[in-house]
Amino acid sequence: MGRKPSDRPTSFDIAYRAGVSQPTVSRALRGDKSVSLATRERIEKIARELNYTVDKNASSLRSQRSNTIALLFFEDLTSDEGTINPFFLSMLGSITRASANRGLDLLISFQRMEDDWHTRYHDSHRADGLILLGYGDYEIYKRRLEDLVSQGTHFVRWGATGGENIGPTVGSDNIGAGYQAGRHLIEIGRRNIAFLGRADASYPEFSDRYHGLCKAMREAGIEPDDALRRDALTTEGDGIAATRQLVESGCEFDAIFAASDLIAIGARQVLAEVGRRVPEDVALIGFDDIPAAAQSNPPLSTMMQDMKGAGDMLLDVLTEAIEGGEPEGRQLPARLVVRESTVGHDG
């Protein structure tokens, strides 16, 4: 005879009702993708009906795991003393949901890149793995990533997915996104396109966005002009400074592609100060689709990254690493959001 449900529900009771083995129940409640979606949903429904909760202490003793993931935000050391990029804050809900769906606790921490965080988390065993968001200068950051790899720490980071990455990386298709932005500006008749963003090895995501723009321009028979590229990091203040430099240079431009929405919002302020209308005189497009983009005047066209997909993919990759796999980097597409900063009221 099969096992009958007890007064205090266990994973065996769920297995009995679901018609599966107890290990299958355990894997399903951890969010293990080796269990089919239909089976996981059936098991989760039965668990809710029985008011079953995972005994995390017992599970940890069996697996020698904490069932905790640490999400580390890093401060951006920028000219206006900004700390956490609002784009990364917008990812928090997605990562929180993805963790909860897998029965994992999420420890959120703010770090400075110069601190000894990589050793502290490894030695304390406070988390089974790390999700890293934000990094500032990649040339500094990559040395810490090398330390994590040498320590055997399980981690995944959000960043540029091309080139020789250190450890598993999840990120947007920044080259493809830059290409989309460039095609849009060209299709609305713009040819003198400026780029605001530091496009070098220290900021590979910005560099990829710029290279995507250049690809679109060259396909249209337009050679990118180095004089129309101005360094900027991620902030509104950097956008203001870079746009002032651009205006003062005397170079002609009829469009700006900013590597972040905050840079674009700063650019918009300077264009208003010098009497350049958006989009009539200068079409303006940003990147990230932070809440302020839709609220700016005019509303900002931008490249929207896949926040929901990002949370699930980061957890998928990290879980694979924790379970002994060797996950490869993964890439998510970005989507063009067209608003009035490029097409106007009648676009």
C-alpha positions in Angstrom: 0.0 0.0 0.0 1.1 3.6 -0.6 2.0 5.9 2.2 -0.9 7.8 3.8 -0.6 11.5 4.6 0.5 12.2 8.2 -0.9 14.9 10.6 2.3 17.0 10.0 2.9 17.0 6.2 6.2 15.9 4.9 7.8 15.7 1.4 6.8 12.0 1.4 3.1 13.0 1.7 3.5 15.3 -1.2 5.2 12.6 -3.2 2.3 10.2 -2.3 -0.3 12.6 -3.6 1.6 13.7 -6.7 2.5 10.1 -7.7 6.3 10.8 -7.8 9.3 10.0 -5.7 10.4 11.9 -2.7 13.7 13.1 -4.3 11.6 14.5 -7.2 9.6 16.5 -4.7 12.8 17.8 -3.1 14.2 18.8 -6.5 10.9 20.4 -7.6 10.6 22.5 -4.4 14.2 23.7 -5.0 13.2 24.9 -8.4 15.5 22.3 -10.1 14.9 22.6 -13.9 15.5 18.8 -14.3 11.9 18.4 -13.1 9.4 19.3 -15.8 7.4 22.5 -15.4 4.1 20.7 -15.2 5.4 18.3 -12.5 6.9 21.2 -10.5 3.6 23.2 -10.7 1.6 20.1 -9.5 4.0 19.5 -6.6 4.0 23.2 -5.6 0.1 23.2 -5.7 -0.1 20.1 -3.4 2.5 21.7 -1.0 0.4 24.8 -0.7 -2.8 22.7 -0.1 -1.0 20.9 2.7 0.6 24.1 4.1 4.0 22.4 3.7 7.1 24.5 4.2 10.7 23.4 3.5 12.7 22.7 6.7 15.7 24.7 5.6 17.8 23.7 8.6 17.4 20.0 7.9 18.0 20.6 4.2 21.2 22.5 5.0 22.5 19.7 7.3 22.0 17.2 4.5 23.5 19.3 1.7 26.0 21.4 3.7 24.5 24.4 2.2 23.0 27.6 3.7 20.2 27.8 1.1 21.1 31.5 0.9 22.2 33.6 -2.0 24.1 36.8 -1.5 23.3 39.7 -3.9 26.1 42.2 -3.8 25.5 45.7 -5.2 28.7 47.7 -5.8 28.9 51.5 -5.6 29.7 53.4 -8.8 32.4 55.9 -7.9 31.1 58.7 -10.1 31.7 62.4 -10.3 28.5 63.3 -8.6 29.1 60.8 -5.7 26.2 58.6 -6.8 26.2 55.1 -5.3 23.8 52.5 -6.7 22.8 52.7 -10.4 19.0 52.8 -10.5 19.0 50.3 -13.2 20.4 47.7 -10.8 17.8 48.6 -8.2 15.2 47.8 -10.8 16.6 44.3 -11.1 16.1 43.7 -7.4 12.4 42.6 -7.6 13.2 40.1 -10.4 16.0 38.5 -8.5 14.0 38.4 -5.3 11.1 36.6 -7.0 13.5 34.2 -8.8 15.1 33.3 -5.4 11.8 32.8 -3.7 10.6 30.5 -6.5 13.6 28.3 -5.8 13.1 28.3 -2.0 16.2 30.3 -1.4 16.8 33.2 1.0 18.4 36.3 -0.4 21.0 38.3 1.5 21.3 41.8 0.0 24.5 43.8 0.7 26.0 47.0 -0.6 29.8 46.9 -1.1 32.6 49.2 -2.1 35.0 47.6 -4.7 38.0 48.5 -2.7 36.8 46.5 0.4 37.8 42.9 1.0 34.3 41.5 0.3 35.5 38.7 -1.9 37.5 37.1 1.0 34.9 37.9 3.6 32.1 36.0 1.8 34.2 33.1 1.0 35.5 32.6 4.5 32.3 33.1 6.4 30.2 30.6 4.3 27.2 33.0 4.7 26.0 32.2 1.3 26.2 29.3 -1.2 26.8 31.7 -4.0 27.0 35.3 -5.1 25.2 37.5 -7.6 27.3 40.5 -8.5 25.7 43.7 -9.8 27.6 46.8 -10.8 31.4 47.2 -10.9 32.6 50.6 -12.1 36.0 50.2 -13.8 36.2 46.6 -15.1 40.0 46.7 -15.2 39.9 46.9 -11.3 36.9 44.6 -10.9 38.4 41.7 -12.9 41.2 41.2 -10.4 38.5 40.5 -7.7 36.8 38.0 -10.1 40.1 36.2 -10.5 40.3 35.9 -6.7 36.8 34.4 -6.6 37.7 31.8 -9.2 40.9 30.9 -7.4 39.0 30.5 -4.1 36.3 28.3 -5.7 33.6 30.7 -4.9 30.3 30.1 -6.8 29.2 33.3 -8.4 27.5 34.9 -11.4 27.7 38.5 -12.5 25.7 40.8 -14.7 27.8 42.4 -17.4 29.2 42.3 -20.9 28.9 38.8 -22.3 31.4 39.1 -25.1 35.2 38.6 -25.0 37.1 36.6 -22.4 34.9 36.8 -19.3 36.1 35.7 -15.9 33.5 33.4 -14.4 29.9 33.0 -15.7 28.3 36.2 -16.9 24.7 37.0 -17.8 23.9 40.2 -19.7 22.1 42.0 -22.5 23.1 41.8 -26.2 24.7 45.3 -26.0 26.0 45.2 -29.5 22.6 44.2 -30.8 21.0 46.9 -28.7 23.4 49.6 -30.0 22.6 48.4 -33.5 18.9 48.8 -32.9 19.3 52.3 -31.5 21.5 53.3 -34.5 19.0 51.9 -37.0 16.2 53.8 -35.4 18.0 57.1 -35.5 19.0 56.5 -39.2 15.5 55.5 -40.2 14.2 58.9 -38.8 16.7 60.7 -41.0 19.6 61.4 -38.6 23.2 61.1 -39.8 25.4 63.0 -37.5 25.0 60.8 -34.4 26.9 61.5 -31.2 27.6 58.9 -28.6 27.9 59.7 -24.9 29.6 57.0 -22.9 33.1 55.7 -22.1 33.7 53.1 -24.8 36.9 51.3 -23.8 38.0 48.1 -22.0 37.2 49.6 -18.6 33.5 49.9 -19.5 32.8 46.9 -21.9 29.0 47.2 -21.9 29.2 50.9 -23.1 31.9 49.9 -25.6 29.6 47.2 -27.1 26.7 49.7 -27.3 29.0 52.0 -29.3 30.2 49.3 -31.6 26.6 48.3 -32.3 25.9 51.9 -33.2 28.9 52.1 -35.5 27.8 48.9 -37.2 24.4 50.4 -38.0 26.0 53.6 -39.3 28.5 51.9 -41.6 25.8 49.7 -43.0 23.9 52.9 -43.9 27.1 54.3 -45.5 27.8 56.7 -42.6 31.3 56.7 -41.1 31.2 57.4 -37.4 33.0 60.6 -36.4 35.3 60.2 -33.3 34.7 63.9 -32.6 31.1 63.0 -31.8 32.0 60.5 -29.1 32.4 61.9 -25.6 33.3 60.0 -22.4 30.6 59.7 -19.8 30.0 57.1 -17.0 26.5 56.5 -15.8 25.2 59.7 -14.2 23.2 62.7 -15.1 26.1 64.9 -14.1 28.4 63.1 -16.6 25.7 63.5 -19.3 25.7 67.3 -18.6 29.5 67.6 -18.8 29.8 65.5 -21.9 27.0 67.3 -23.8 28.5 70.7 -22.9 31.8 69.5 -24.3 30.0 68.4 -27.4 28.2 71.7 -27.9 31.4 73.7 -27.2 33.3 71.7 -29.8 31.2 73.2 -32.6 30.7 69.8 -34.2 27.4 69.3 -36.0 25.1 66.7 -34.6 21.5 65.9 -35.0 21.2 62.9 -32.7 22.6 61.6 -29.4 22.7 58.0 -28.3 23.5 58.0 -24.6 24.9 54.8 -23.0 22.5 55.2 -20.1 19.2 57.0 -19.4 20.8 59.1 -16.7 23.4 60.3 -19.2 20.6 61.1 -21.7 18.6 63.0 -19.1 21.7 65.1 -18.4 22.1 65.7 -22.1 18.5 66.9 -22.4 19.1 69.6 -19.7 22.1 71.0 -21.7 20.2 70.9 -25.0 17.4 72.9 -23.4 19.9 75.4 -22.0 21.4 76.1 -25.5 18.1 76.2 -27.3 18.3 72.9 -29.1 14.9 71.3 -29.4 14.3 67.6 -28.8 13.6 65.9 -31.1 13.3 68.6 -33.8 16.9 69.6 -33.7 18.4 66.7 -31.8 16.9 63.2 -31.5 17.8 61.6 -28.2 17.9 58.0 -27.1 19.0 56.4 -23.8 19.6 52.9 -22.4 18.0 51.0 -19.5 14.4 52.3 -19.4 14.6 53.4 -15.8 11.3 54.9 -14.5 12.6 58.5 -15.0 12.9 57.8 -18.8 9.1 57.8 -19.3 8.7 60.8 -17.0 11.2 63.1 -18.6 10.2 66.0 -20.9 9.8 64.8 -23.6 9.6 61.1 -22.7 12.8 59.4 -23.5 13.2 56.8 -26.2 15.5 54.0 -24.8 16.7 50.5 -25.0 14.9 48.3 -22.4 16.7 45.3 -20.9 14.8 42.1 -20.0 14.5 42.5 -16.2 12.3 39.5 -15.6 14.4 37.2 -17.7 17.5 38.5 -16.0 16.5 37.4 -12.5 15.6 33.9 -13.7 18.7 33.5 -15.8 21.1 34.7 -13.1 19.6 32.2 -10.6 19.7 29.4 -13.3 23.4 30.0 -13.9 24.3 30.3 -10.2 22.4 27.2 -9.3 24.2 25.2 -12.0 27.5 26.4 -10.6 26.6 25.6 -7.0 25.5 22.1 -8.1 28.9 21.4 -9.6 28.3 22.4 -13.2 30.4 24.7 -15.4 27.8 27.1 -16.7 28.5 29.3 -19.7 27.6 32.9 -20.1 24.1 33.8 -21.4 22.7 36.7 -23.3 19.3 38.4 -23.3 18.0 40.6 -26.1 17.1 44.3 -25.4 14.0 46.0 -26.9 13.7 49.4 -28.4 11.1 51.6 -26.7 10.2 54.6 -28.9 9.0 57.7 -27.2 8.8 61.4 -28.1 12.5 62.2 -27.7 13.1 60.7 -31.1 9.8 60.8 -33.0 7.9 63.8 -31.5 4.2 64.1 -30.9 3.3 63.0 -34.5 5.8 60.1 -34.8 
